[in-house]
Amino acid sequence: MTGRSLLWVVLGAALAVAVSIDPAGWADEPEVFLNITKSEAEKIPLALFPLTGAGVAAPLPVEIEQTLSADLKRSSFFSVTSTVGAGGASPPTASIVQLLKSTGAKGAVWGRITTERDELVLEGRLFDVASGRQMMVKRYVGKADYARYIAHRFADDIVYQFTGERGIAQSRVAFVSDQTRQKELWLMDYDGAHQQRITGDRSLSLSPHWTPDGRWITYLCYRGGNPDICGIDITQNRRWKLITFPGLNLSPTWSPDGEWMALATNHDADNLELFLFDRSAKKSRRLTFSLGDDLSPSWSPTGRQLVFTSDRGGTPQLYIMDADGANIRRLTYQGDYNTSPTWSPKGEWIAYTCRRNGRMRLCLISPDGRTGGILTADGEWNDESPAWSPNGRHLLFTSNRGGSYQLYLIQKDGTGLEQITQGAENRIMPAWSPQ
């Protein structure tokens, strides 16, 4: 069951309620494919010295170097070239670093791996090629089992030194998989490594969502046969039920301050409506009153607005409203099936699942509805369930373009498509952790 099929199977037939709104020219605009070419010249060229190791297993330096290089490339800020035969057990001198100017490199990365009291130590240095001066030196210490995590930390520090922006390499992703023949929640590194199951409900576990502090994951659970909202404290390995109203309880999502959870439920309503619940789930407020079904809310970064899906106009479309339920306006007008919206962390885009030419694609639209288009290319597959990276530069999504449903990464300009998970089992509904 994908996000799309869950959405409307549980709803049944959509209610046809005629709504006529002039979208100020949007409907007459041709929809474009957002495949903006980003030249390599726009990226910062980095030279990566071969990592050296002393007293460590032979594969470790290679694993850390490969992970570091992949992190830097995936960040979208850098192009990375490995220097050949230029590494050494000692940090390079300023004159050696400056020799890299002929390659066009702006920065150079050097690292040495040793052991200290049964722990792995990475000494990482970053150099400015033009001057040869050292920009950063840090020591990263951890168990050998966490070698990839050490590389992620080094990569994020390099991103911060060059851009002033926090990197995403240390972030994690919750997702749904049927690897155990039941749909359970799993957790992995952002690049697909270290996959581990975090629920054992032996029933449907769907729609994970992180709290802003990264401590809880809320999700749709069927542990008692009813679609309830459950929570997991991943710091304490504790699980509990938050919302247990009879009927449907769907698509929980947390406000940016972590104080309120918006979700869809048909409790006290004839159809699915949006409600707010406080963190204890004891206080609630109804937000929508419509003849259609309203669900899949997503908060704006300011917490002042919500975007959601509704079929109040006859087909699933995106709507925006104030966080108190006021000032509802329709956002999408192109296509007859637009669902699963998610607001970008910086607020400039809303990503969503759109149906075009009979297949599901990822689309983007600005919150004012004036700019937008298709993000993923046309083909005989479905792309669904977008999830933003913490810095708003990437999206994870579900696609069956390779056969089974797997998780893919793409930059917000439509470039850099990369398959993150593999296997015969399905992996769907990604939720990217805070930084």
LUMGULO-287126 format. One record per residue (C-alpha): residue in three letters; y, z, x. Coordinates in pm, 1 decimal, padded with zeros to 6 digits, always signed. Example, Ala and Ser with C-alpha at 12.3 -4.5 7.8 and 13.67 -1.06 7.14 Angstrom:
2
[rec ALA; [-00450.0; +00780.0; +01230.0]]
[rec SER; [-00106.0; +00714.0; +01367.0]]
//
This chain:
435
[rec MET; [+00000.0; +00000.0; +00000.0]]
[rec THR; [+00330.0; -00107.5; +00154.0]]
[rec GLY; [+00674.8; +00028.3; +00075.1]]
[rec ARG; [+00736.1; -00261.1; -00160.4]]
[rec SER; [+00414.2; -00223.0; -00355.4]]
[rec LEU; [+00454.5; +00154.5; -00387.1]]
[rec LEU; [+00806.4; +00106.8; -00516.7]]
[rec TRP; [+00727.2; -00097.0; -00822.1]]
[rec VAL; [+00362.6; -00008.8; -00889.5]]
[rec VAL; [+00470.1; +00346.8; -00964.3]]
[rec LEU; [+00757.2; +00224.9; -01177.7]]
[rec GLY; [+00572.1; -00024.1; -01390.4]]
[rec ALA; [+00763.5; -00305.5; -01557.9]]
[rec ALA; [+01136.2; -00315.1; -01490.1]]
[rec LEU; [+01370.5; -00262.7; -01780.8]]
[rec ALA; [+01589.6; -00566.0; -01849.7]]
[rec VAL; [+01943.5; -00441.4; -01907.6]]
[rec ALA; [+02210.0; -00708.5; -01888.4]]
[rec VAL; [+02500.0; -00630.5; -01656.8]]
[rec SER; [+02762.5; -00893.7; -01585.0]]
[rec ILE; [+02984.8; -00832.8; -01280.9]]
[rec ASP; [+03178.9; -01087.8; -01077.8]]
[rec PRO; [+03101.2; -01008.5; -00713.5]]
[rec ALA; [+03428.6; -01152.5; -00587.9]]
[rec GLY; [+03274.9; -01467.2; -00447.6]]
[rec TRP; [+02965.9; -01309.2; -00283.1]]
[rec ALA; [+02724.2; -01481.7; -00520.4]]
[rec ASP; [+02860.8; -01826.7; -00432.5]]
[rec GLU; [+02845.0; -01771.3; -00057.3]]
[rec PRO; [+02546.9; -01923.6; +00125.0]]
[rec GLU; [+02328.9; -01660.3; +00286.9]]
[rec VAL; [+02302.5; -01699.8; +00662.9]]
[rec PHE; [+02035.6; -01605.6; +00914.7]]
[rec LEU; [+02183.1; -01347.7; +01151.0]]
[rec ASN; [+02038.8; -01483.0; +01474.4]]
[rec ILE; [+02338.2; -01427.6; +01700.0]]
[rec THR; [+02261.6; -01524.6; +02058.9]]
[rec LYS; [+02349.7; -01254.4; +02310.8]]
[rec SER; [+02371.7; -01401.5; +02658.9]]
[rec GLU; [+02235.8; -01218.9; +02958.8]]
[rec ALA; [+02588.9; -01224.9; +03104.3]]
[rec GLU; [+02688.9; -00966.4; +02843.5]]
[rec LYS; [+02434.0; -00720.1; +02976.7]]
[rec ILE; [+02475.5; -00502.1; +03284.7]]
[rec PRO; [+02254.0; -00633.8; +03567.5]]
[rec LEU; [+02050.6; -00352.4; +03727.1]]
[rec ALA; [+01835.5; -00368.1; +04038.0]]
[rec LEU; [+01532.1; -00140.3; +04032.3]]
[rec PHE; [+01394.8; -00033.0; +04370.0]]
[rec PRO; [+01014.9; +00015.3; +04370.2]]
[rec LEU; [+00942.6; +00381.5; +04296.2]]
[rec THR; [+00765.3; +00558.7; +04579.8]]
[rec GLY; [+00522.7; +00848.8; +04556.5]]
[rec ALA; [+00392.4; +01118.0; +04789.5]]
[rec GLY; [+00094.1; +01333.1; +04701.1]]
[rec VAL; [+00055.5; +01182.3; +04353.7]]
[rec ALA; [-00214.0; +00966.1; +04196.5]]
[rec ALA; [-00159.2; +00597.7; +04267.5]]
[rec PRO; [-00107.9; +00484.5; +03904.8]]
[rec LEU; [+00173.9; +00732.8; +03833.1]]
[rec PRO; [+00459.8; +00563.7; +04025.4]]
[rec VAL; [+00367.7; +00230.6; +03867.6]]
[rec GLU; [+00345.8; +00380.2; +03517.5]]
[rec ILE; [+00682.6; +00554.3; +03552.8]]
[rec GLU; [+00847.6; +00244.2; +03699.1]]
[rec GLN; [+00714.1; +00020.4; +03422.5]]
[rec THR; [+00818.7; +00267.0; +03151.9]]
[rec LEU; [+01165.0; +00306.7; +03304.4]]
[rec SER; [+01215.5; -00069.6; +03331.4]]
[rec ALA; [+01101.9; -00125.5; +02972.1]]
[rec ASP; [+01332.3; +00152.0; +02844.9]]
[rec LEU; [+01634.2; +00004.9; +03022.3]]
[rec LYS; [+01566.3; -00346.6; +02895.1]]
[rec ARG; [+01494.4; -00223.0; +02542.8]]
[rec SER; [+01824.3; -00030.8; +02532.5]]
[rec SER; [+02002.0; -00371.7; +02496.4]]
[rec PHE; [+02258.1; -00269.9; +02760.8]]
[rec PHE; [+02085.8; -00395.5; +03074.1]]
[rec SER; [+01904.3; -00682.5; +03237.5]]
[rec VAL; [+01665.8; -00542.4; +03497.6]]
[rec THR; [+01541.5; -00703.4; +03818.9]]
[rec SER; [+01287.7; -00536.7; +04045.9]]
[rec THR; [+01373.9; -00564.7; +04414.0]]
[rec VAL; [+01091.0; -00677.1; +04639.0]]
[rec GLY; [+01015.4; -00486.6; +04955.9]]
[rec ALA; [+01343.9; -00296.0; +04944.1]]
[rec GLY; [+01216.0; +00044.3; +04843.2]]
[rec GLY; [+01160.9; +00339.1; +05069.5]]
[rec ALA; [+01070.6; +00704.3; +05086.8]]
[rec SER; [+01437.8; +00789.1; +05147.2]]
[rec PRO; [+01732.8; +00698.2; +04926.6]]
[rec PRO; [+01897.4; +00369.4; +05028.3]]
[rec THR; [+02216.0; +00381.4; +05232.6]]
[rec ALA; [+02543.2; +00247.2; +05097.4]]
[rec SER; [+02511.6; -00065.3; +05312.8]]
[rec ILE; [+02162.5; -00141.1; +05174.6]]
[rec VAL; [+02284.9; -00096.1; +04817.1]]
[rec GLN; [+02579.1; -00328.1; +04880.7]]
[rec LEU; [+02343.7; -00602.2; +04996.1]]
[rec LEU; [+02242.3; -00632.2; +04630.3]]
[rec LYS; [+02581.7; -00778.6; +04544.0]]
[rec SER; [+02443.4; -01121.1; +04625.8]]
[rec THR; [+02195.1; -01082.6; +04338.8]]
[rec GLY; [+02472.6; -01012.0; +04087.0]]
[rec ALA; [+02355.2; -00655.6; +04028.7]]
[rec LYS; [+02616.2; -00402.3; +03917.4]]
[rec GLY; [+02394.7; -00095.4; +03951.6]]
[rec ALA; [+02085.9; +00003.1; +04148.3]]
[rec VAL; [+01814.8; +00254.0; +04052.9]]
[rec TRP; [+01597.9; +00438.9; +04305.2]]
[rec GLY; [+01332.3; +00702.8; +04248.8]]
[rec ARG; [+01077.4; +00909.4; +04440.2]]
[rec ILE; [+00784.2; +01097.6; +04285.2]]
[rec THR; [+00632.2; +01408.7; +04439.9]]
[rec THR; [+00445.9; +01719.1; +04325.1]]
[rec GLU; [+00560.9; +02077.5; +04329.0]]
[rec ARG; [+00340.4; +02370.0; +04216.3]]
[rec ASP; [+00111.7; +02140.1; +04013.5]]
[rec GLU; [+00406.0; +01971.9; +03844.7]]
[rec LEU; [+00539.2; +01620.3; +03875.2]]
[rec VAL; [+00888.8; +01582.5; +04023.5]]
[rec LEU; [+01094.3; +01266.6; +03989.7]]
[rec GLU; [+01407.0; +01246.3; +04201.9]]
[rec GLY; [+01619.2; +00977.1; +04038.7]]
[rec ARG; [+01935.6; +00820.7; +04178.4]]
[rec LEU; [+02178.8; +00566.1; +04041.2]]
[rec PHE; [+02414.9; +00365.1; +04262.0]]
[rec ASP; [+02721.2; +00149.1; +04208.0]]
[rec VAL; [+02646.2; -00174.6; +04394.2]]
[rec ALA; [+03008.2; -00279.7; +04456.2]]
[rec SER; [+03096.0; +00036.5; +04648.1]]
[rec GLY; [+02749.4; +00154.3; +04745.9]]
[rec ARG; [+02836.5; +00503.4; +04624.9]]
[rec GLN; [+02597.8; +00727.8; +04436.7]]
[rec MET; [+02676.3; +00764.7; +04065.2]]
[rec MET; [+02404.2; +01011.7; +03968.9]]
[rec VAL; [+02126.1; +01217.2; +04123.3]]
[rec LYS; [+01885.7; +01426.9; +03912.6]]
[rec ARG; [+01547.0; +01594.5; +03941.2]]
[rec TYR; [+01303.8; +01569.5; +03651.8]]
[rec VAL; [+01011.6; +01813.5; +03646.5]]
[rec GLY; [+00709.4; +01816.7; +03417.3]]
[rec LYS; [+00333.5; +01798.3; +03391.5]]
[rec ALA; [+00166.7; +01473.7; +03498.3]]
[rec ASP; [+00061.9; +01418.0; +03134.8]]
[rec TYR; [+00432.6; +01382.3; +03052.7]]
[rec ALA; [+00505.6; +01114.6; +03313.3]]
[rec ARG; [+00627.2; +00869.1; +03049.6]]
[rec TYR; [+00857.8; +01131.7; +02901.0]]
[rec ILE; [+01008.6; +01192.2; +03246.4]]
[rec ALA; [+01076.8; +00818.8; +03271.0]]
[rec HIS; [+01237.6; +00824.8; +02922.9]]
[rec ARG; [+01473.2; +01106.0; +03030.9]]
[rec PHE; [+01576.2; +00915.4; +03343.6]]
[rec ALA; [+01639.8; +00599.5; +03138.5]]
[rec ASP; [+01854.7; +00785.0; +02885.7]]
[rec ASP; [+02062.8; +00938.1; +03165.2]]
[rec ILE; [+02122.6; +00593.0; +03313.8]]
[rec VAL; [+02235.6; +00463.7; +02974.2]]
[rec TYR; [+02476.4; +00755.5; +02941.4]]
[rec GLN; [+02620.7; +00707.4; +03290.5]]
[rec PHE; [+02705.7; +00343.5; +03224.6]]
[rec THR; [+02804.0; +00357.9; +02858.1]]
[rec GLY; [+02887.5; +00716.0; +02759.9]]
[rec GLU; [+02634.3; +00672.0; +02477.4]]
[rec ARG; [+02313.5; +00868.5; +02437.1]]
[rec GLY; [+01998.5; +00665.8; +02491.5]]
[rec ILE; [+01708.4; +00642.4; +02246.0]]
[rec ALA; [+01411.5; +00654.3; +02484.6]]
[rec GLN; [+01338.3; +01022.4; +02409.9]]
[rec SER; [+01340.7; +00973.5; +02033.0]]
[rec ARG; [+01024.6; +00971.1; +01822.6]]
[rec VAL; [+00902.9; +00789.0; +01514.7]]
[rec ALA; [+00711.0; +00918.9; +01214.0]]
[rec PHE; [+00508.2; +00661.7; +01023.1]]
[rec VAL; [+00218.6; +00616.0; +00782.2]]
[rec SER; [-00120.9; +00487.0; +00893.9]]
[rec ASP; [-00466.1; +00443.1; +00743.9]]
[rec GLN; [-00645.0; +00492.7; +01077.2]]
[rec THR; [-00857.3; +00769.9; +00917.3]]
[rec ARG; [-00918.2; +00558.9; +00602.5]]
[rec GLN; [-00655.7; +00769.8; +00423.8]]
[rec LYS; [-00281.0; +00717.1; +00444.1]]
[rec GLU; [-00161.3; +01005.4; +00660.6]]
[rec LEU; [+00155.2; +01075.5; +00857.7]]
[rec TRP; [+00155.0; +01006.4; +01229.9]]
[rec LEU; [+00402.1; +01067.4; +01509.9]]
[rec MET; [+00464.1; +00858.5; +01823.7]]
[rec ASP; [+00713.7; +00794.2; +02101.7]]
[rec TYR; [+00973.6; +00533.8; +02013.8]]
[rec ASP; [+00785.3; +00271.6; +02217.8]]
[rec GLY; [+00451.3; +00327.6; +02039.9]]
[rec ALA; [+00290.7; +00560.7; +02295.4]]
[rec HIS; [+00130.0; +00900.5; +02227.4]]
[rec GLN; [+00032.2; +00842.2; +01864.3]]
[rec GLN; [-00089.4; +01157.5; +01694.3]]
[rec ARG; [-00175.6; +01242.5; +01334.2]]
[rec ILE; [+00033.6; +01523.1; +01180.7]]
[rec THR; [-00113.4; +01546.6; +00829.3]]
[rec GLY; [-00470.4; +01586.9; +00713.6]]
[rec ASP; [-00418.6; +01580.7; +00338.5]]
[rec ARG; [-00699.6; +01330.1; +00278.1]]
[rec SER; [-00483.8; +01171.7; +00010.9]]
[rec LEU; [-00169.0; +00961.6; +00000.0]]
[rec SER; [+00107.1; +01073.9; +00238.7]]
[rec LEU; [+00405.1; +00838.4; +00228.1]]
[rec SER; [+00778.5; +00791.3; +00291.0]]
[rec PRO; [+00851.1; +01026.9; +00584.3]]
[rec HIS; [+01211.7; +01129.1; +00648.3]]
[rec TRP; [+01359.3; +01354.4; +00919.0]]
[rec THR; [+01608.0; +01633.0; +00871.2]]
[rec PRO; [+01919.6; +01580.1; +01085.6]]
[rec ASP; [+01818.8; +01859.4; +01324.9]]
[rec GLY; [+01483.8; +01690.3; +01390.6]]
[rec ARG; [+01280.7; +01999.4; +01292.5]]
[rec TRP; [+01143.2; +01895.2; +00953.6]]
[rec ILE; [+00983.0; +01583.1; +00817.0]]
[rec THR; [+00977.2; +01554.7; +00438.9]]
[rec TYR; [+00740.6; +01311.7; +00269.9]]
[rec LEU; [+00573.5; +01210.3; -00053.8]]
[rec CYS; [+00239.8; +01391.4; -00083.8]]
[rec TYR; [-00044.9; +01372.5; -00336.1]]
[rec ARG; [-00233.6; +01681.5; -00218.8]]
[rec GLY; [-00270.3; +01813.9; -00573.6]]
[rec GLY; [-00292.7; +01477.5; -00745.7]]
[rec ASN; [+00077.1; +01469.2; -00841.8]]
[rec PRO; [+00341.2; +01285.5; -00633.5]]
[rec ASP; [+00528.2; +01586.1; -00489.9]]
[rec ILE; [+00770.6; +01629.2; -00201.2]]
[rec CYS; [+00620.6; +01813.3; +00094.8]]
[rec GLY; [+00770.2; +01931.3; +00421.6]]
[rec ILE; [+00642.2; +01971.6; +00776.5]]
[rec ASP; [+00810.8; +02190.0; +01037.4]]
[rec ILE; [+00695.6; +02004.2; +01348.6]]
[rec THR; [+00825.1; +02279.5; +01577.1]]
[rec GLN; [+00593.9; +02538.0; +01416.9]]
[rec ASN; [+00317.6; +02316.7; +01272.1]]
[rec ARG; [+00387.3; +02454.7; +00924.3]]
[rec ARG; [+00356.7; +02262.0; +00594.5]]
[rec TRP; [+00464.9; +02342.7; +00240.6]]
[rec LYS; [+00565.8; +02185.2; -00090.7]]
[rec LEU; [+00936.9; +02157.8; -00169.0]]
[rec ILE; [+00945.2; +01973.3; -00503.6]]
[rec THR; [+00654.2; +01994.3; -00749.1]]
[rec PHE; [+00790.7; +01873.6; -01082.3]]
[rec PRO; [+00527.8; +01712.8; -01308.4]]
[rec GLY; [+00564.5; +01335.8; -01295.0]]
[rec LEU; [+00716.1; +01123.9; -01018.9]]
[rec ASN; [+00907.6; +01270.2; -00724.2]]
[rec LEU; [+00999.0; +00998.4; -00473.1]]
[rec SER; [+01200.5; +00892.6; -00167.7]]
[rec PRO; [+01347.5; +01218.0; -00027.7]]
[rec THR; [+01638.8; +01178.6; +00216.7]]
[rec TRP; [+01863.3; +01440.2; +00380.5]]
[rec SER; [+02242.4; +01451.9; +00392.7]]
[rec PRO; [+02397.9; +01429.0; +00742.7]]
[rec ASP; [+02473.5; +01803.2; +00743.0]]
[rec GLY; [+02114.8; +01885.4; +00641.9]]
[rec GLU; [+02223.5; +02088.2; +00339.4]]
[rec TRP; [+02122.0; +01852.9; +00057.5]]
[rec MET; [+01823.1; +01636.1; -00017.9]]
[rec ALA; [+01863.2; +01335.1; -00245.2]]
[rec LEU; [+01552.3; +01209.3; -00422.5]]
[rec ALA; [+01431.1; +01023.4; -00728.8]]
[rec THR; [+01244.7; +01205.1; -01005.2]]
[rec ASN; [+01174.1; +01159.0; -01375.7]]
[rec HIS; [+01191.8; +01535.7; -01429.3]]
[rec ASP; [+01417.4; +01596.2; -01731.1]]
[rec ALA; [+01458.5; +01219.2; -01773.2]]
[rec ASP; [+01277.2; +00928.0; -01937.2]]
[rec ASN; [+01300.9; +00723.2; -01618.9]]
[rec LEU; [+01358.8; +00777.4; -01248.1]]
[rec GLU; [+01702.4; +00922.0; -01176.0]]
[rec LEU; [+01863.4; +01051.4; -00858.2]]
[rec PHE; [+01907.5; +01423.5; -00803.2]]
[rec LEU; [+02042.3; +01645.7; -00527.2]]
[rec PHE; [+01854.8; +01958.5; -00416.4]]
[rec ASP; [+01969.6; +02215.4; -00166.6]]
[rec ARG; [+01758.2; +02296.6; +00140.8]]
[rec SER; [+01569.3; +02568.9; -00046.0]]
[rec ALA; [+01505.6; +02331.4; -00339.8]]
[rec LYS; [+01639.7; +02600.4; -00576.5]]
[rec LYS; [+01973.9; +02441.6; -00664.6]]
[rec SER; [+01991.5; +02090.9; -00807.8]]
[rec ARG; [+02238.0; +01843.2; -00951.0]]
[rec ARG; [+02166.8; +01521.1; -01138.2]]
[rec LEU; [+02357.7; +01220.7; -01000.2]]
[rec THR; [+02263.2; +00917.7; -01212.6]]
[rec PHE; [+02229.9; +00852.3; -01585.4]]
[rec SER; [+02107.4; +00497.7; -01641.5]]
[rec LEU; [+01867.6; +00299.5; -01856.4]]
[rec GLY; [+01693.6; +00168.9; -01546.4]]
[rec ASP; [+01509.6; +00335.6; -01260.0]]
[rec ASP; [+01717.5; +00463.4; -00966.5]]
[rec LEU; [+01547.7; +00550.3; -00638.4]]
[rec SER; [+01545.2; +00509.5; -00255.5]]
[rec PRO; [+01878.3; +00681.6; -00179.5]]
[rec SER; [+02032.2; +00670.2; +00169.4]]
[rec TRP; [+02336.4; +00867.8; +00282.9]]
[rec SER; [+02642.8; +00727.3; +00453.5]]
[rec PRO; [+02710.7; +00883.4; +00797.2]]
[rec THR; [+02999.8; +01082.6; +00649.5]]
[rec GLY; [+02787.2; +01222.5; +00367.8]]
[rec ARG; [+03045.1; +01103.8; +00115.8]]
[rec GLN; [+02844.9; +00816.7; -00036.4]]
[rec LEU; [+02490.0; +00711.5; -00120.8]]
[rec VAL; [+02338.4; +00365.6; -00139.9]]
[rec PHE; [+02031.6; +00330.2; -00362.0]]
[rec THR; [+01806.0; +00086.2; -00546.7]]
[rec SER; [+01828.4; +00036.5; -00921.7]]
[rec ASP; [+01689.9; -00209.5; -01174.5]]
[rec ARG; [+01958.2; -00119.9; -01428.5]]
[rec GLY; [+02076.7; -00481.7; -01414.8]]
[rec GLY; [+01730.3; -00626.8; -01477.6]]
[rec THR; [+01613.2; -00673.6; -01117.2]]
[rec PRO; [+01603.0; -00437.1; -00818.8]]
[rec GLN; [+01946.4; -00439.7; -00651.9]]
[rec LEU; [+02148.8; -00211.6; -00425.2]]
[rec TYR; [+02424.8; +00011.8; -00559.9]]
[rec ILE; [+02669.5; +00249.9; -00393.2]]
[rec MET; [+02814.3; +00568.9; -00541.0]]
[rec ASP; [+03004.3; +00876.6; -00430.0]]
[rec ALA; [+02789.5; +01173.5; -00330.3]]
[rec ASP; [+02874.4; +01343.1; -00663.0]]
[rec GLY; [+02749.9; +01043.7; -00864.4]]
[rec ALA; [+03093.0; +00895.3; -00939.7]]
[rec ASN; [+03224.6; +00542.2; -00879.1]]
[rec ILE; [+02896.3; +00350.9; -00898.1]]
[rec ARG; [+02926.8; -00014.1; -00798.0]]
[rec ARG; [+02674.2; -00289.0; -00742.2]]
[rec LEU; [+02644.1; -00405.0; -00381.3]]
[rec THR; [+02393.4; -00694.3; -00370.4]]
[rec TYR; [+02403.0; -01012.5; -00575.3]]
[rec GLN; [+02197.4; -01262.5; -00376.5]]
[rec GLY; [+01828.0; -01271.9; -00458.4]]
[rec ASP; [+01634.9; -01105.9; -00739.0]]
[rec TYR; [+01464.8; -00836.2; -00530.6]]
[rec ASN; [+01659.2; -00609.6; -00292.3]]
[rec THR; [+01520.1; -00264.4; -00211.5]]
[rec SER; [+01476.8; +00015.0; +00046.3]]
[rec PRO; [+01836.7; +00043.8; +00172.7]]
[rec THR; [+01919.7; +00247.1; +00481.4]]
[rec TRP; [+02272.8; +00312.9; +00605.1]]
[rec SER; [+02333.6; +00263.6; +00978.3]]
[rec PRO; [+02432.8; +00572.3; +01181.9]]
[rec LYS; [+02776.4; +00427.1; +01258.3]]
[rec GLY; [+02833.9; +00318.9; +00898.9]]
[rec GLU; [+02905.0; -00049.8; +00951.5]]
[rec TRP; [+02581.8; -00190.5; +00805.0]]
[rec ILE; [+02323.2; -00124.7; +00538.0]]
[rec ALA; [+01979.1; -00266.7; +00615.4]]
[rec TYR; [+01738.1; -00336.5; +00330.4]]
[rec THR; [+01429.8; -00529.6; +00223.6]]
[rec CYS; [+01511.6; -00857.6; +00052.1]]
[rec ARG; [+01288.5; -01122.3; -00104.4]]
[rec ARG; [+01367.4; -01477.6; +00000.1]]
[rec ASN; [+01149.3; -01782.0; -00063.9]]
[rec GLY; [+00875.9; -01559.3; -00203.2]]
[rec ARG; [+00847.5; -01342.5; +00108.1]]
[rec MET; [+00999.2; -01010.7; +00208.8]]
[rec ARG; [+01261.5; -01015.1; +00484.8]]
[rec LEU; [+01506.9; -00773.0; +00640.7]]
[rec CYS; [+01867.8; -00821.5; +00538.9]]
[rec LEU; [+02197.5; -00659.7; +00636.4]]
[rec ILE; [+02509.7; -00611.6; +00428.7]]
[rec SER; [+02838.3; -00438.5; +00499.1]]
[rec PRO; [+02924.5; -00144.2; +00271.0]]
[rec ASP; [+03207.3; -00345.3; +00113.6]]
[rec GLY; [+02964.1; -00628.0; +00032.0]]
[rec ARG; [+03172.9; -00894.1; +00204.6]]
[rec THR; [+02948.9; -00964.1; +00504.2]]
[rec GLY; [+02574.5; -00992.6; +00528.0]]
[rec GLY; [+02272.3; -01208.3; +00579.0]]
[rec ILE; [+01906.3; -01231.1; +00670.3]]
[rec LEU; [+01800.4; -01053.9; +00988.2]]
[rec THR; [+01437.2; -01164.4; +01031.0]]
[rec ALA; [+01314.5; -01523.1; +01045.8]]
[rec ASP; [+01130.7; -01704.5; +00767.7]]
[rec GLY; [+00752.4; -01726.0; +00787.0]]
[rec GLU; [+00422.5; -01663.6; +00611.6]]
[rec TRP; [+00449.4; -01285.4; +00638.5]]
[rec ASN; [+00639.5; -00989.5; +00494.6]]
[rec ASP; [+00898.2; -00772.8; +00674.5]]
[rec GLU; [+00976.3; -00441.2; +00504.6]]
[rec SER; [+01089.0; -00077.4; +00533.9]]
[rec PRO; [+01374.2; -00090.6; +00789.0]]
[rec ALA; [+01462.5; +00224.5; +00985.4]]
[rec TRP; [+01767.1; +00255.4; +01213.3]]
[rec SER; [+01756.5; +00385.1; +01568.9]]
[rec PRO; [+01971.5; +00697.4; +01625.1]]
[rec ASN; [+02244.2; +00490.8; +01796.1]]
[rec GLY; [+02243.5; +00217.5; +01529.4]]
[rec ARG; [+02162.4; -00066.3; +01771.8]]
[rec HIS; [+01800.2; -00128.3; +01670.3]]
[rec LEU; [+01577.6; -00133.2; +01365.9]]
[rec LEU; [+01209.7; -00056.1; +01332.1]]
[rec PHE; [+01029.6; -00221.3; +01043.8]]
[rec THR; [+00686.7; -00299.6; +00900.5]]
[rec SER; [+00546.3; -00652.7; +00919.4]]
[rec ASN; [+00212.6; -00824.9; +00875.1]]
[rec ARG; [+00314.6; -01128.2; +01083.7]]
[rec GLY; [+00024.2; -01054.9; +01318.7]]
[rec GLY; [-00236.3; -00985.7; +01049.4]]
[rec SER; [-00244.2; -00613.2; +00977.5]]
[rec TYR; [+00078.0; -00426.9; +00900.2]]
[rec GLN; [+00234.0; -00301.3; +01225.7]]
[rec LEU; [+00568.7; -00168.7; +01344.1]]
[rec TYR; [+00818.2; -00402.7; +01507.5]]
[rec LEU; [+01151.1; -00350.4; +01680.1]]
[rec ILE; [+01454.8; -00576.3; +01649.5]]
[rec GLN; [+01817.9; -00548.4; +01754.6]]
[rec LYS; [+02080.1; -00545.0; +01482.8]]
[rec ASP; [+02196.4; -00895.0; +01583.7]]
[rec GLY; [+01850.0; -01037.0; +01514.7]]
[rec THR; [+01741.9; -01067.5; +01880.2]]
[rec GLY; [+01488.8; -00880.7; +02092.4]]
[rec LEU; [+01197.2; -00883.4; +01848.2]]
[rec GLU; [+00912.0; -00673.0; +01989.1]]
[rec GLN; [+00582.4; -00554.4; +01844.8]]
[rec ILE; [+00556.5; -00178.0; +01899.7]]
[rec THR; [+00211.7; -00094.6; +01755.3]]
[rec GLN; [-00115.1; -00285.7; +01755.6]]
[rec GLY; [-00454.9; -00256.0; +01593.7]]
[rec ALA; [-00663.3; -00349.7; +01292.6]]
[rec GLU; [-00542.1; -00043.5; +01101.6]]
[rec ASN; [-00210.0; -00056.1; +00918.3]]
[rec ARG; [+00103.5; +00127.3; +01035.0]]
[rec ILE; [+00390.3; +00128.7; +00786.6]]
[rec MET; [+00704.1; +00312.5; +00669.7]]
[rec PRO; [+00868.8; +00410.1; +01000.3]]
[rec ALA; [+01122.1; +00694.9; +01015.4]]
[rec TRP; [+01320.2; +00725.5; +01339.9]]
[rec SER; [+01401.4; +01076.2; +01459.6]]
[rec PRO; [+01753.3; +01195.9; +01544.2]]
[rec GLN; [+01841.2; +01185.4; +01915.6]]
//
